[in-house]
Amino acid sequence: MAVPGKKASKQFSSSTQSMASDEDLQVYCQPCDEEGTRLPAHGYCTDCKEHLCKNCFTVHLKHKLSKHHTLLDATRMPKVLHQPSTSTHTGQSDELTTPCCKHPKEMIKFYCLDHEELLCSVCVTLEHQATSCKVNYIPDISGNMTDSKECQDILKAVNSTSYQYQQFVEDAKKMTNKSNSSLKDALSDIRKFRQEINQRLDELERQIEDAAKVVEQENNKHLKAVETTCEDITKSLKTSSDTIKQLNTSKQADKLFMELKLVEKTLKNVEGKKLQLSSYDIKEFNFKTNDAILDLLKTEKSLGTLTQKTLKIKFPSVQIKSRRSSHQGEISVKTSKDKDMCWITGMTLLTPDLLIITDRNNKAVKMVVTSRQSVSDQLQLDANPWESPR
């Protein structure tokens, strides 16, 4: 069986006529095959696009013209011979032009299934050895990515996450307006109460008005921060969505694969923003009069107090189906902030890697990264939670 694009010797050509089909399909050394000798492949050169026997593999590492080539050992090499005339990856390796963030002079060509990382050849050599990682050559695994379920699932996740952040902004606006409105009502009550007392109350009224304005300014400042954060995330996700759709439409499988993996990591990162934004407290205010001030005006230093009630903003519940299974086994959720034994009263899985739990005894909501089996963030509450966040 001759290698496509190369002429086999007469001696070898005649011998192959009697070979069984199983032997024809064996992955063998292509340079030796050209000389009429068939030896089992020991590795693969991604630059020469040839399988190599043990001797050719060793020589390849020493020869000055090929010692810098990227070589894959027997565990990572392609399991079929390179077929330029019929390969589904023809020309795709030339399209792998995305530089590695760690090694800018190297292009990303591999993917580690264990660490879910896009890699260049240097990354593979230094950090993802075959003995500890399952590394694949991207053109070997990306052929079915176009119009795949994974592509559709990630697009749905992008859209769902964008929707959640958009709704969070809308809810933040409504509650901020309610908070500001409650402040105005409280100030109106102050002015009515002010009419019954003497000139001394002018100074006290100004003091509490100034305090209310500071709260209102802080409300608007926090709202602006929420809007900016959510808008930045939704814009980024919209850009990623457009890129995925364009690459999917143009059938650029390799680039689509890399973009999907990058967006998948982005989605995990923005999940952490939800807990951070949800910890933003907005207060509702009412004015409570101090009746004793009428009799004790000269000694009292306060016109009254602003009572407050927290208006909690929650992300809308949108379930995103994942293609990966959830973690199985025990995870310790005890942290240095805990003062008591943990009592988990509820939990919800935001993503396959992010678990939100409620700890009643320690008055806390905790974010657990299941892949690391540890608590990444903890929100302290004023009361004991009974249920998991929705």
ChimeraX attribute file (.defattr): number of C-alpha atoms within 10 A of each C-alpha:
attribute: neighborCount
match mode: 1-to-1
recipient: residues
	/A:1	17
	/A:2	16
	/A:3	16
	/A:4	13
	/A:5	9
	/A:6	11
	/A:7	12
	/A:8	17
	/A:9	14
	/A:10	10
	/A:11	11
	/A:12	17
	/A:13	14
	/A:14	12
	/A:15	11
	/A:16	14
	/A:17	10
	/A:18	8
	/A:19	11
	/A:20	9
	/A:21	10
	/A:22	7
	/A:23	11
	/A:24	13
	/A:25	12
	/A:26	15
	/A:27	22
	/A:28	24
	/A:29	25
	/A:30	26
	/A:31	18
	/A:32	18
	/A:33	21
	/A:34	16
	/A:35	14
	/A:36	17
	/A:37	14
	/A:38	18
	/A:39	18
	/A:40	16
	/A:41	25
	/A:42	21
	/A:43	25
	/A:44	26
	/A:45	19
	/A:46	18
	/A:47	12
	/A:48	11
	/A:49	16
	/A:50	20
	/A:51	30
	/A:52	30
	/A:53	22
	/A:54	16
	/A:55	13
	/A:56	18
	/A:57	20
	/A:58	14
	/A:59	14
	/A:60	19
	/A:61	15
	/A:62	12
	/A:63	10
	/A:64	10
	/A:65	9
	/A:66	15
	/A:67	13
	/A:68	12
	/A:69	15
	/A:70	19
	/A:71	25
	/A:72	24
	/A:73	17
	/A:74	17
	/A:75	14
	/A:76	17
	/A:77	24
	/A:78	21
	/A:79	16
	/A:80	11
	/A:81	21
	/A:82	19
	/A:83	14
	/A:84	14
	/A:85	9
	/A:86	9
	/A:87	10
	/A:88	12
	/A:89	19
	/A:90	13
	/A:91	11
	/A:92	16
	/A:93	16
	/A:94	8
	/A:95	14
	/A:96	17
	/A:97	13
	/A:98	15
	/A:99	15
	/A:100	18
	/A:101	13
	/A:102	11
	/A:103	14
	/A:104	11
	/A:105	12
	/A:106	17
	/A:107	18
	/A:108	23
	/A:109	24
	/A:110	22
	/A:111	23
	/A:112	19
	/A:113	12
	/A:114	11
	/A:115	11
	/A:116	14
	/A:117	17
	/A:118	22
	/A:119	27
	/A:120	24
	/A:121	21
	/A:122	17
	/A:123	18
	/A:124	21
	/A:125	14
	/A:126	8
	/A:127	11
	/A:128	20
	/A:129	14
	/A:130	16
	/A:131	7
	/A:132	9
	/A:133	15
	/A:134	16
	/A:135	24
	/A:136	22
	/A:137	21
	/A:138	24
	/A:139	20
	/A:140	16
	/A:141	15
	/A:142	19
	/A:143	17
	/A:144	11
	/A:145	19
	/A:146	20
	/A:147	13
	/A:148	11
	/A:149	12
	/A:150	15
	/A:151	20
	/A:152	16
	/A:153	15
	/A:154	22
	/A:155	21
	/A:156	15
	/A:157	23
	/A:158	23
	/A:159	15
	/A:160	17
	/A:161	23
	/A:162	21
	/A:163	15
	/A:164	19
	/A:165	25
	/A:166	19
	/A:167	16
	/A:168	22
	/A:169	21
	/A:170	13
	/A:171	17
	/A:172	24
	/A:173	17
	/A:174	13
	/A:175	21
	/A:176	21
	/A:177	16
	/A:178	17
	/A:179	24
	/A:180	23
	/A:181	15
	/A:182	18
	/A:183	23
	/A:184	19
	/A:185	15
	/A:186	21
	/A:187	20
	/A:188	14
	/A:189	15
	/A:190	20
	/A:191	15
	/A:192	10
	/A:193	17
	/A:194	18
	/A:195	11
	/A:196	9
	/A:197	14
	/A:198	10
	/A:199	9
	/A:200	11
	/A:201	21
	/A:202	13
	/A:203	11
	/A:204	17
	/A:205	19
	/A:206	11
	/A:207	13
	/A:208	18
	/A:209	18
	/A:210	12
	/A:211	13
	/A:212	19
	/A:213	14
	/A:214	12
	/A:215	18
	/A:216	20
	/A:217	13
	/A:218	13
	/A:219	21
	/A:220	16
	/A:221	12
	/A:222	18
	/A:223	19
	/A:224	15
	/A:225	13
	/A:226	20
	/A:227	19
	/A:228	13
	/A:229	15
	/A:230	23
	/A:231	16
	/A:232	13
	/A:233	20
	/A:234	21
	/A:235	12
	/A:236	16
	/A:237	22
	/A:238	15
	/A:239	12
	/A:240	19
	/A:241	21
	/A:242	13
	/A:243	16
	/A:244	24
	/A:245	17
	/A:246	13
	/A:247	18
	/A:248	20
	/A:249	13
	/A:250	11
	/A:251	15
	/A:252	18
	/A:253	24
	/A:254	25
	/A:255	21
	/A:256	23
	/A:257	26
	/A:258	22
	/A:259	18
	/A:260	21
	/A:261	18
	/A:262	15
	/A:263	21
	/A:264	16
	/A:265	13
	/A:266	16
	/A:267	19
	/A:268	15
	/A:269	11
	/A:270	16
	/A:271	15
	/A:272	15
	/A:273	15
	/A:274	16
	/A:275	19
	/A:276	12
	/A:277	19
	/A:278	16
	/A:279	15
	/A:280	17
	/A:281	14
	/A:282	23
	/A:283	22
	/A:284	21
	/A:285	24
	/A:286	21
	/A:287	21
	/A:288	14
	/A:289	16
	/A:290	13
	/A:291	12
	/A:292	11
	/A:293	17
	/A:294	12
	/A:295	10
	/A:296	10
	/A:297	16
	/A:298	10
	/A:299	8
	/A:300	14
	/A:301	11
	/A:302	15
	/A:303	23
	/A:304	18
	/A:305	14
	/A:306	17
	/A:307	12
	/A:308	14
	/A:309	12
	/A:310	13
	/A:311	16
	/A:312	14
	/A:313	19
	/A:314	18
	/A:315	20
	/A:316	16
	/A:317	11
	/A:318	13
	/A:319	12
	/A:320	17
	/A:321	12
	/A:322	13
	/A:323	11
	/A:324	9
	/A:325	8
	/A:326	15
	/A:327	14
	/A:328	7
	/A:329	7
	/A:330	8
	/A:331	14
	/A:332	10
	/A:333	18
	/A:334	16
	/A:335	15
	/A:336	5
	/A:337	10
	/A:338	16
	/A:339	11
	/A:340	12
	/A:341	11
	/A:342	18
	/A:343	15
	/A:344	20
	/A:345	15
	/A:346	16
	/A:347	18
	/A:348	15
	/A:349	16
	/A:350	18
	/A:351	20
	/A:352	18
	/A:353	18
	/A:354	20
	/A:355	18
	/A:356	22
	/A:357	25
	/A:358	26
	/A:359	27
	/A:360	21
	/A:361	17
	/A:362	22
	/A:363	21
	/A:364	22
	/A:365	24
	/A:366	23
	/A:367	24
	/A:368	22
	/A:369	19
	/A:370	21
	/A:371	11
	/A:372	10
	/A:373	15
	/A:374	15
	/A:375	20
	/A:376	15
	/A:377	15
	/A:378	19
	/A:379	14
	/A:380	15
	/A:381	14
	/A:382	7
	/A:383	11
	/A:384	16
	/A:385	20
	/A:386	14
	/A:387	15
	/A:388	15
	/A:389	15
	/A:390	12
